[in-house]
């Protein structure tokens, strides 16, 4: 009996240097595009960030705009921590707190290109299509197992790992998605030509 050759497993791309909390101690508008092409992992599962949105404390669409609450308090703390909230009472969304303490600005992670732990993502999402596993903020949180338990965690300590992008990335900008205030701000950033975006630019 002739055995058919098995397809080789796809190797995960090389990881860049680990990002430290200091990386986030800058303007949210500098951090957001610099995150495109970086790799986000939770317990070794994750992928390349291909789409984000920036939210500044002066922005009416930001959760911090009206001041601190029990839910958003982590946004007012030091940079380099996670902020997880539930959107419309259904989906978890993960943000990275930026700027100096008290600024209350953050980057929403909108989409990933899956590269690590894809079988685990498929189990959690209940689907096989790699392109659809992390093509939205709620989808990627489900795929990585992110819930409120991962809120207020440091971004440079396990179980979270962030690695800088390797090489150059062509970044596109556009208006943010699914908001009703400050809808014209071009504060959405993405990897040009990626098929893993939540929505084309």
N, C-alpha and C positions, 0 to 999 in steps of 0.2 A: 504494500500500500504506500503510495507516494504522499508524503506529508507536505501540505501547502506551507509556504513560508509565512510566519506570523509577522504582522506589521510591527515595525520598531516603535517603541514608546517615544512619544515626543519629549525631548529634553527641555526642561525649564530653562529660560534664558539666564544668562549670567547676571548676578545681582551687583548693584553698585555699592558704594560705601553706605554704612548705616547712618541714618539721619538722627541727629540729636535734638533735644528740645530747643536748643539755641536757634536751630533752623527756622523755627516758627516765631521768633522774637523780632519780626520785621513786619512791614506793611502787609496786610492781607492781599493786596494787589501785586505784591512781589512773590509771596508764598504760593498763591494759587497757580500761576503759570509754571512755577518751578516744580510743582507736584505732578504736572503732566509728564508721564514717562517713568515716574517713580513707582516702586513696587510696595504694595500694602499686603502684609501677611498677618493673620490671626491664627495662632497655633499652627503655623506652617501652611495655612490655606489662604489663597488670595491671588493677586495678579497685578498687572500694570495699570496704573491710574490713567484713564484716557479722557476723563471729563470731570470738571469740578465747577463749583460756583462760589464766588466770594460774597461775604456779607459783612458789612462794616457797621459799627454801632450808630453811625449817623444815618443809616439806611432804614427807611420805614419798613422794609421787608424783613429786617433782621429781628430775631427773637429778643435781642437785647435792647431794642430801640426805646422801649418804655421803662427800662430799668430792670434791676435784678428781681428774680422770683425764685422759689425753691427749684423750679425746673431748670432755669438757665444760669444758675449761680456759677457754675464752672466756667462760663464764658467770661466772667469778670475776674477770674483768677489768673495765674501765670500762664504763659503760652506753652504749647506742647502737650496739651491734654485732650482727651476725647470728650465730645459732647454728643450724646445719643438721645434722640427724642422720637416719639411716635407721631407719624404724619397722618392726619385725618382719622386718628384712632385705629389705624390698620397696620401701617408699615413702619418699621424702625429706620431711622436715617442717622448716619454718622458724620460728624463734623470734627475738624481739627482747630483748636483754639489758637489764635495768632495775636501778635502785637503785645505791647507791654501790659502788665497786670492792670486791670481796670478798664482797658480799651473795649473789651467784650466784642471782639471781631472773630470770625471763624470762616473756614472753608468747608463747604458741603461736598462730600465725595459722591459723585453722581454715577460713574460707570467705571468698570474695570475690564481689562482683557484677561480672562482666566489663564493662569500659568502654573499654579501650584495647587495640588489637592483637588483636581477637577472631579475625580470620582465622588469625593465627599460633597462637593457642590451639587453634583447631579442628584445625589440622594436627598439632600435638603430641599432642593428646588423641585424635585419630582419631574425633571425633564432632561433630555439628552443634548439638545441644541446648545453647543458651546457659546454661540454668539448671544443667546438670550439669557445665559446664566446670571450675568452681572450688569445688564444693560439698563440700569436705573438704580436710584438710591435705595429703594426698598428691596429690590431684587438682590443687590450685592450684599446687603445686610443679612438677608435670609441665607444666601449661599455661603457666607463666611460664619454664620452663627452669631451675628452681632445682635444683642438685645440691650436693654437698659443696664444689664449687669456689666457691660463693657463701657459704660459712661464714666467719666472722670478718671480714666486710667492714663498714666503717662505713655506717650507715644514712642518712647525709646527703651521700654522695659517689657520683657515678655509678660503676657502672651502676644503683645503687639510688636511687630517689627516693620520698620520703614526703611527702604533703601533708595538712594538717589538714582536717577535715570542714568543709563549708560549711553553715551553718545548724544547727538543732537536730536531735537524734536521740533517739527514744524507745528506751531500752535495757532489755532484759530480762535476768534472771540465772537460772542453773540449775546443776545439778551437771555435772561434767565427764564426758567420754565416753571409753570404752575404757581405763579404768584400774582397777586392783584395790586400790589403797591410797588412803586419804583420799577415798573415793568420795562422801561426803556433803557435801564442801565446795562451797558455791554459787559457784564461781569461774569459771563459764563465762558470757560476756557476748555478747549478740547484738542485732541491729537488729530491733525488733519488727515482725512482719508480713512480713519479707523472704522472698521465695521462693527465695533463693539459699543458705539455711542448709544445713549438713550434716545437721541433724536438728532437727525442731521443738522448741521449748521447752515 
